[in-house]
Amino acid sequence: MSVSKINYNDQNEAYLVVDPISDINKEDFKKYLDIDCPSFLKCEFEKNKAFYLYYSYGDRITLKQFLSQVIEKNEALDFLKSLTKVYMDAEKYGLNTDRILLGINSMFYDMEQKQVSCIYVPVNDGILPARPLRLFIKELLVNMLYSENDEMTWLGNIVRYISNHRQLVYEDFYDFLQSQEETGHTFASNVLESIPDAESVDALKIDIEEESEPTETKIESVPEVIIEETGAETESEEDSDMDEIARKIAEKFNEEDENSDDGSSEDMETETVEETEDREHCFLYRRKDQSVYELDQNVIRIGKASDNEIPVYDNPAVSRVHAIIRRCEGGYVICDNGSTNHTFVNGVVLVGEQNKKLSAGDRILLGNEEFVFKVQ
């Protein structure tokens, strides 16, 4: 069995292929075709040797496009409420929630109507990987770019709620989201400390910098892969996925650093030390414009303020002093400086005053601004 990845054509349709045809659940498919609900995209189909499903998304934007912008509190809550309503409607119409595709390219949003619309794949049980809504929402919250002017108490409240409710009752969660529209004032830098198991940026497979509009893609043959973004079914699987992602990133950018350390990045508390004569030369490589910054001071501040050692003027997701790199014995450490959109090393968020030892090839994200740590 295979379900193809999501593709797009020039008629504002997302489409996928199910092969063999026998894996389509006919009863479920008929039920889906009969409903008229904005939570789900309208579907048309072609049946040949395989089953082609076409979903018309019109003027809606993808979740990937939605996440590429700075999101204010009310926008985030509207999105989460509408997403929860998708699951409420699925139960109302007797649809299987495990067949709702949760991914950055398979979810669409009408910002004017504040309406999430999802793709539903009416296949037999066990074909699509089940992805719990609660885990997806936690990944989503970590990946949003928040406005610096918003209070953030609601964010911590939502994370605590879904951490304490392993089986979401969708109606109750919807009511809870509504209750968060009026909350007290807390800054985002304090909120992620309440996330005991915050998922990685890569769990959503988001690369904002490479975002593009849906373009037509022709299927030459049905690929033998599971759907689009499978996500992680458990937190333990997410941890192992991140180890593999970090390893691949280090290999990709560390070809000239064959004699560098083994790539491990253990958390440690350090104090700044004076530079020694035989110290390796370390650099930050900025992905966006290929700028290279040598780390030749004991303290290096990164952010949009003009007096930073590494200024980032052209990205509103970056805070004034977003993160700080300090020289330590044996190299450098980085810590978040109470930023709005957080600092990540190899996809793992830095919380509080946590220092992270940097190794050659480490990928650093300031919100959606990417740097790579290099050693020569």
Solvent accessible surface area in square Angstrom, and as a share of the most:
residue,aa,sasa,rsa
1,M,98,0.44
2,S,5,0.03
3,V,4,0.02
4,S,1,0.00
5,K,107,0.45
6,I,14,0.07
7,N,6,0.03
8,Y,23,0.09
9,N,22,0.11
10,D,112,0.58
11,Q,130,0.58
12,N,63,0.32
13,E,26,0.12
14,A,0,0.00
15,Y,16,0.06
16,L,0,0.00
17,V,0,0.00
18,V,0,0.00
19,D,47,0.24
20,P,60,0.38
21,I,50,0.25
22,S,88,0.57
23,D,24,0.13
24,I,12,0.06
25,N,38,0.20
26,K,165,0.70
27,E,135,0.61
28,D,10,0.05
29,F,13,0.05
30,K,135,0.57
31,K,72,0.30
32,Y,8,0.03
33,L,72,0.36
34,D,102,0.53
35,I,21,0.10
36,D,113,0.59
37,C,13,0.08
38,P,82,0.52
39,S,1,0.01
40,F,9,0.04
41,L,4,0.02
42,K,118,0.50
43,C,17,0.10
44,E,121,0.54
45,F,91,0.38
46,E,99,0.45
47,K,134,0.57
48,N,115,0.59
49,K,184,0.78
50,A,9,0.07
51,F,10,0.04
52,Y,56,0.21
53,L,0,0.00
54,Y,42,0.16
55,Y,0,0.00
56,S,51,0.33
57,Y,15,0.06
58,G,28,0.27
59,D,143,0.74
60,R,70,0.26
61,I,49,0.25
62,T,7,0.04
63,L,1,0.00
64,K,32,0.13
65,Q,21,0.09
66,F,0,0.00
67,L,1,0.00
68,S,35,0.22
69,Q,64,0.28
70,V,52,0.30
71,I,0,0.00
72,E,94,0.42
73,K,21,0.09
74,N,95,0.49
75,E,64,0.29
76,A,0,0.00
77,L,1,0.01
78,D,28,0.14
79,F,1,0.00
80,L,0,0.00
81,K,26,0.11
82,S,11,0.07
83,L,0,0.00
84,T,0,0.00
85,K,80,0.34
86,V,0,0.00
87,Y,6,0.02
88,M,39,0.17
89,D,10,0.05
90,A,0,0.00
91,E,95,0.42
92,K,149,0.63
93,Y,71,0.27
94,G,45,0.43
95,L,10,0.05
96,N,48,0.25
97,T,34,0.20
98,D,75,0.39
99,R,18,0.06
100,I,10,0.05
101,L,10,0.05
102,L,9,0.05
103,G,0,0.00
104,I,5,0.03
105,N,45,0.23
106,S,0,0.00
107,M,1,0.00
108,F,1,0.01
109,Y,7,0.03
110,D,42,0.22
111,M,77,0.34
112,E,153,0.68
113,Q,130,0.58
114,K,112,0.47
115,Q,39,0.17
116,V,0,0.00
117,S,0,0.00
118,C,0,0.00
119,I,0,0.00
120,Y,0,0.00
121,V,0,0.00
122,P,0,0.00
123,V,1,0.01
124,N,52,0.27
125,D,108,0.56
126,G,81,0.78
127,I,32,0.16
128,L,20,0.10
129,P,33,0.20
130,A,40,0.31
131,R,25,0.09
132,P,56,0.35
133,L,8,0.04
134,R,13,0.05
135,L,4,0.02
136,F,0,0.00
137,I,0,0.00
138,K,4,0.02
139,E,0,0.00
140,L,0,0.00
141,L,2,0.01
142,V,4,0.02
143,N,16,0.08
144,M,1,0.00
145,L,8,0.04
146,Y,3,0.01
147,S,15,0.10
148,E,70,0.31
149,N,138,0.71
150,D,30,0.16
151,E,24,0.11
152,M,1,0.01
153,T,32,0.19
154,W,1,0.00
155,L,1,0.00
156,G,3,0.03
157,N,36,0.18
158,I,0,0.00
159,V,2,0.01
160,R,107,0.39
161,Y,34,0.13
162,I,0,0.00
163,S,28,0.18
164,N,116,0.59
165,H,77,0.35
166,R,150,0.55
167,Q,157,0.70
168,L,24,0.12
169,V,85,0.49
170,Y,33,0.12
171,E,80,0.36
172,D,77,0.40
173,F,0,0.00
174,Y,51,0.19
175,D,84,0.43
176,F,40,0.17
177,L,0,0.00
178,Q,86,0.38
179,S,68,0.44
180,Q,13,0.06
181,E,69,0.31
182,E,155,0.69
183,T,41,0.24
184,G,50,0.48
185,H,118,0.53
186,T,47,0.27
187,F,114,0.48
188,A,6,0.05
189,S,34,0.22
190,N,83,0.43
191,V,7,0.04
192,L,8,0.04
193,E,102,0.46
194,S,35,0.23
195,I,14,0.07
196,P,107,0.67
197,D,51,0.27
198,A,28,0.22
199,E,6,0.03
200,S,10,0.06
201,V,12,0.07
202,D,21,0.11
203,A,15,0.12
204,L,2,0.01
205,K,116,0.49
206,I,14,0.07
207,D,49,0.26
208,I,30,0.15
209,E,90,0.41
210,E,122,0.55
211,E,54,0.24
212,S,84,0.54
213,E,115,0.51
214,P,37,0.23
215,T,92,0.53
216,E,91,0.41
217,T,56,0.32
218,K,153,0.65
219,I,39,0.20
220,E,160,0.72
221,S,84,0.54
222,V,34,0.19
223,P,48,0.30
224,E,139,0.63
225,V,77,0.44
226,I,101,0.51
227,I,6,0.03
228,E,38,0.17
229,E,15,0.07
230,T,50,0.29
231,G,18,0.17
232,A,4,0.03
233,E,80,0.36
234,T,62,0.36
235,E,37,0.17
236,S,81,0.53
237,E,81,0.36
238,E,10,0.05
239,D,94,0.49
240,S,65,0.42
241,D,68,0.35
242,M,16,0.07
243,D,100,0.52
244,E,68,0.30
245,I,47,0.24
246,A,22,0.17
247,R,112,0.41
248,K,112,0.48
249,I,23,0.12
250,A,23,0.18
251,E,98,0.44
252,K,129,0.55
253,F,28,0.12
254,N,31,0.16
255,E,130,0.58
256,E,98,0.44
257,D,11,0.05
258,E,154,0.69
259,N,152,0.78
260,S,29,0.18
261,D,88,0.46
262,D,129,0.67
263,G,30,0.29
264,S,63,0.40
265,S,22,0.14
266,E,121,0.54
267,D,81,0.42
268,M,75,0.34
269,E,169,0.76
270,T,43,0.25
271,E,147,0.66
272,T,59,0.34
273,V,51,0.30
274,E,135,0.60
275,E,100,0.45
276,T,83,0.49
277,E,178,0.80
278,D,138,0.71
279,R,43,0.16
280,E,101,0.45
281,H,107,0.48
282,C,8,0.05
283,F,37,0.16
284,L,0,0.00
285,Y,54,0.20
286,R,11,0.04
287,R,66,0.24
288,K,96,0.41
289,D,68,0.35
290,Q,113,0.50
291,S,33,0.22
292,V,91,0.52
293,Y,53,0.20
294,E,82,0.37
295,L,6,0.03
296,D,82,0.42
297,Q,88,0.39
298,N,46,0.24
299,V,61,0.35
300,I,4,0.02
301,R,74,0.27
302,I,0,0.00
303,G,0,0.00
304,K,67,0.29
305,A,5,0.04
306,S,89,0.58
307,D,98,0.51
308,N,10,0.05
309,E,58,0.26
310,I,4,0.02
311,P,32,0.20
312,V,1,0.00
313,Y,147,0.56
314,D,79,0.41
315,N,16,0.08
316,P,101,0.64
317,A,3,0.02
318,V,0,0.00
319,S,11,0.07
320,R,152,0.56
321,V,39,0.22
322,H,0,0.00
323,A,0,0.00
324,I,19,0.10
325,I,0,0.00
326,R,82,0.30
327,R,5,0.02
328,C,1,0.01
329,E,149,0.67
330,G,68,0.66
331,G,13,0.12
332,Y,1,0.01
333,V,2,0.01
334,I,0,0.00
335,C,14,0.08
336,D,17,0.09
337,N,67,0.34
338,G,46,0.44
339,S,2,0.01
340,T,15,0.09
341,N,4,0.02
342,H,6,0.02
343,T,0,0.00
344,F,4,0.02
345,V,1,0.01
346,N,18,0.09
347,G,1,0.01
348,V,76,0.43
349,V,12,0.07
350,L,5,0.03
351,V,53,0.31
352,G,29,0.28
353,E,159,0.71
354,Q,42,0.19
355,N,32,0.16
356,K,27,0.11
357,K,37,0.16
358,L,5,0.02
359,S,2,0.02
360,A,4,0.03
361,G,1,0.01
362,D,3,0.02
363,R,25,0.09
364,I,0,0.00
365,L,11,0.05
366,L,0,0.00
367,G,8,0.07
368,N,37,0.19
369,E,4,0.02
370,E,16,0.07
371,F,0,0.00
372,V,0,0.00
373,F,3,0.01
374,K,38,0.16
375,V,12,0.07
376,Q,128,0.57
